[in-house]
Amino acid sequence: MIVCKCLCLKTNGVLNMNKLIKKIFGIDKIEEETRKAVEDAERATRIAKEAHEQAEQAKEAERLAKLGPKELATEKKEPWVAVLDTHVNKDNIRNGFFELDWNEYFVLQLKEAGYKGDTEEAVVDQWFQELCRGVGSESGVDMDRRGSGFINVNNLGDGKSEVF
């Protein structure tokens, strides 16, 4: 029987001898199990990486969901402005003011559009006065006879100013 195996090995070459040795010692099964284990480990690593990326995306979505409109626009580097409140003088209803808030990208947008001023407040005030004149003019009000008031800035600190 050994003679037959040797004769068979000689005729089929060295490759078959390697297969026979691996089969006799069980190396072929160990190699197959190792290949499957490596595939499983690679698959598990890929799944873990995808899960980690999804968790990071969920955290970022949660962080963005907690931001207010101004913070969200600033995060996206987009211009933002809003009217926070409208104040009317109780004694003279013709007097009052709007409380505005904006981000630096809105001021940059205004400057790029040609508005000028020494402070952010002055730039935004110039825009707002022009906006109000436009609304009044479209409503048929003679805006040449209307005074636009004045701007007085009180720095409240922490990046906030009171404009009246």
Kinemage of the C-alpha trace (Angstrom):
@kinemage 1
@onewidth
@group {chain A} dominant
@subgroup {mainchain}
@vectorlist {calphas} color= white
{ca met a 1} P 0.000 0.000 0.000
{ca ile a 2} L 2.811 2.391 0.744
{ca val a 3} L 4.327 1.560 -2.589
{ca cys a 4} L 1.090 2.529 -4.329
{ca lys a 5} L 0.943 5.862 -2.513
{ca cys a 6} L 4.493 6.666 -3.408
{ca leu a 7} L 3.890 5.686 -7.001
{ca cys a 8} L 0.763 7.849 -7.042
{ca leu a 9} L 2.637 10.785 -5.559
{ca lys a 10} L 5.417 10.487 -8.084
{ca thr a 11} L 3.016 10.570 -11.014
{ca asn a 12} L 0.801 13.428 -9.749
{ca gly a 13} L 3.573 15.708 -8.530
{ca val a 14} L 4.536 17.515 -5.370
{ca leu a 15} L 1.245 19.410 -5.077
{ca asn a 16} L -0.683 16.240 -4.382
{ca met a 17} L 1.928 15.203 -1.816
{ca asn a 18} L 1.381 18.466 0.062
{ca lys a 19} L -2.362 17.880 0.021
{ca leu a 20} L -1.862 14.322 1.290
{ca ile a 21} L 0.390 15.427 4.133
{ca lys a 22} L -2.055 18.176 5.121
{ca lys a 23} L -4.912 15.687 5.050
{ca ile a 24} L -3.033 13.043 7.062
{ca phe a 25} L -2.115 15.503 9.826
{ca gly a 26} L -5.434 17.421 9.710
{ca ile a 27} L -3.736 20.609 8.565
{ca asp a 28} L -6.297 21.083 5.787
{ca lys a 29} L -9.105 21.295 8.367
{ca ile a 30} L -7.104 23.704 10.529
{ca glu a 31} L -6.459 25.923 7.495
{ca glu a 32} L -10.150 25.932 6.560
{ca glu a 33} L -11.177 26.762 10.144
{ca thr a 34} L -8.565 29.528 10.221
{ca arg a 35} L -9.821 30.969 6.920
{ca lys a 36} L -13.414 30.966 8.248
{ca ala a 37} L -12.304 32.533 11.545
{ca val a 38} L -10.460 35.311 9.675
{ca glu a 39} L -13.539 35.964 7.497
{ca asp a 40} L -15.742 36.066 10.607
{ca ala a 41} L -13.329 38.452 12.341
{ca glu a 42} L -13.227 40.734 9.292
{ca arg a 43} L -17.027 40.711 9.099
{ca ala a 44} L -17.312 41.459 12.835
{ca thr a 45} L -14.810 44.301 12.492
{ca arg a 46} L -16.751 45.763 9.573
{ca ile a 47} L -20.045 45.530 11.509
{ca ala a 48} L -18.460 47.102 14.600
{ca lys a 49} L -17.035 49.942 12.506
{ca glu a 50} L -20.439 50.589 10.887
{ca ala a 51} L -22.126 50.533 14.306
{ca his a 52} L -19.550 52.997 15.649
{ca glu a 53} L -20.099 55.328 12.675
{ca gln a 54} L -23.872 55.145 13.166
{ca ala a 55} L -23.471 55.917 16.865
{ca glu a 56} L -21.288 58.932 16.021
{ca gln a 57} L -23.854 60.131 13.475
{ca ala a 58} L -26.628 59.733 16.056
{ca lys a 59} L -24.621 61.722 18.616
{ca glu a 60} L -24.021 64.491 16.071
{ca ala a 61} L -27.708 64.532 15.101
{ca glu a 62} L -28.664 64.749 18.781
{ca arg a 63} L -26.167 67.590 19.357
{ca leu a 64} L -27.526 69.500 16.346
{ca ala a 65} L -31.127 68.902 17.476
{ca lys a 66} L -30.345 70.618 20.771
{ca leu a 67} L -29.097 73.770 19.029
{ca gly a 68} L -31.357 76.753 18.605
{ca pro a 69} L -31.938 78.263 15.154
{ca lys a 70} L -29.126 80.811 15.535
{ca glu a 71} L -26.600 78.254 16.762
{ca leu a 72} L -27.604 75.813 14.041
{ca ala a 73} L -27.179 78.424 11.300
{ca thr a 74} L -23.849 79.506 12.796
{ca glu a 75} L -22.719 75.875 12.949
{ca lys a 76} L -23.539 75.575 9.245
{ca lys a 77} L -21.859 78.966 8.575
{ca glu a 78} L -25.133 80.330 7.196
{ca pro a 79} L -26.496 83.877 7.668
{ca trp a 80} L -29.252 84.170 10.275
{ca val a 81} L -31.375 87.053 11.588
{ca ala a 82} L -34.594 87.111 13.594
{ca val a 83} L -36.939 89.573 15.253
{ca leu a 84} L -36.924 88.557 18.911
{ca asp a 85} L -39.449 91.064 20.169
{ca thr a 86} L -41.382 94.178 19.241
{ca his a 87} L -41.543 97.021 21.758
{ca val a 88} L -44.118 99.793 21.477
{ca asn a 89} L -44.052 102.955 23.588
{ca lys a 90} L -47.262 102.956 25.668
{ca asp a 91} L -47.354 106.747 25.822
{ca asn a 92} L -46.688 107.279 22.114
{ca ile a 93} L -47.704 104.364 19.920
{ca arg a 94} L -45.753 105.838 16.976
{ca asn a 95} L -42.508 105.095 18.822
{ca gly a 96} L -41.041 101.716 19.459
{ca phe a 97} L -38.364 99.372 18.343
{ca phe a 98} L -37.688 95.835 17.223
{ca glu a 99} L -35.289 93.608 19.108
{ca leu a 100} L -33.159 91.797 16.513
{ca asp a 101} L -30.622 89.035 16.867
{ca trp a 102} L -28.168 87.870 14.201
{ca asn a 103} L -24.998 85.897 13.671
{ca glu a 104} L -21.673 86.982 12.200
{ca tyr a 105} L -22.497 85.372 8.848
{ca phe a 106} L -25.504 87.653 8.455
{ca val a 107} L -23.309 90.703 9.059
{ca leu a 108} L -20.774 89.358 6.552
{ca gln a 109} L -23.589 88.893 4.009
{ca leu a 110} L -24.717 92.503 4.585
{ca lys a 111} L -21.169 93.825 4.170
{ca glu a 112} L -20.774 91.831 0.949
{ca ala a 113} L -24.024 93.443 -0.242
{ca gly a 114} L -22.549 96.910 0.363
{ca tyr a 115} L -23.787 97.840 3.830
{ca lys a 116} L -21.219 99.663 5.940
{ca gly a 117} L -20.743 100.502 9.583
{ca asp a 118} L -18.169 100.626 12.358
{ca thr a 119} L -19.979 97.969 14.383
{ca glu a 120} L -22.178 94.981 13.638
{ca glu a 121} L -25.084 96.917 15.130
{ca ala a 122} L -24.537 99.845 12.751
{ca val a 123} L -24.412 97.522 9.720
{ca val a 124} L -27.601 95.701 10.771
{ca asp a 125} L -29.322 99.007 11.620
{ca gln a 126} L -28.521 100.378 8.152
{ca trp a 127} L -30.042 97.253 6.589
{ca phe a 128} L -33.105 97.316 8.855
{ca gln a 129} L -33.787 101.002 8.200
{ca glu a 130} L -33.586 100.371 4.453
{ca leu a 131} L -35.886 97.369 4.848
{ca cys a 132} L -38.439 99.442 6.784
{ca arg a 133} L -38.264 102.267 4.234
{ca gly a 134} L -38.890 99.704 1.481
{ca val a 135} L -41.919 98.274 3.291
{ca gly a 136} L -43.292 101.763 3.940
{ca ser a 137} L -42.727 102.836 0.362
{ca glu a 138} L -44.475 99.711 -0.986
{ca ser a 139} L -47.403 100.561 1.310
{ca gly a 140} L -47.706 104.048 -0.174
{ca val a 141} L -46.117 105.945 2.717
{ca asp a 142} L -44.009 108.953 1.708
{ca met a 143} L -40.727 107.861 3.241
{ca asp a 144} L -38.961 111.150 2.421
{ca arg a 145} L -40.963 112.894 5.161
{ca arg a 146} L -40.293 110.233 7.779
{ca gly a 147} L -37.315 110.388 10.068
{ca ser a 148} L -35.490 107.148 10.620
{ca gly a 149} L -34.692 107.778 14.258
{ca phe a 150} L -31.315 107.150 15.808
{ca ile a 151} L -29.220 104.293 16.973
{ca asn a 152} L -27.891 104.081 20.496
{ca val a 153} L -25.822 101.030 21.438
{ca asn a 154} L -25.404 99.821 25.014
{ca asn a 155} L -22.836 97.011 25.297
{ca leu a 156} L -24.253 94.390 27.688
{ca gly a 157} L -21.121 92.207 27.569
{ca asp a 158} L -20.917 88.536 26.633
{ca gly a 159} L -21.266 89.432 22.951
{ca lys a 160} L -24.651 91.143 23.438
{ca ser a 161} L -25.670 94.735 22.887
{ca glu a 162} L -28.837 96.670 23.502
{ca val a 163} L -29.691 98.929 20.579
{ca phe a 164} L -32.295 101.649 20.997
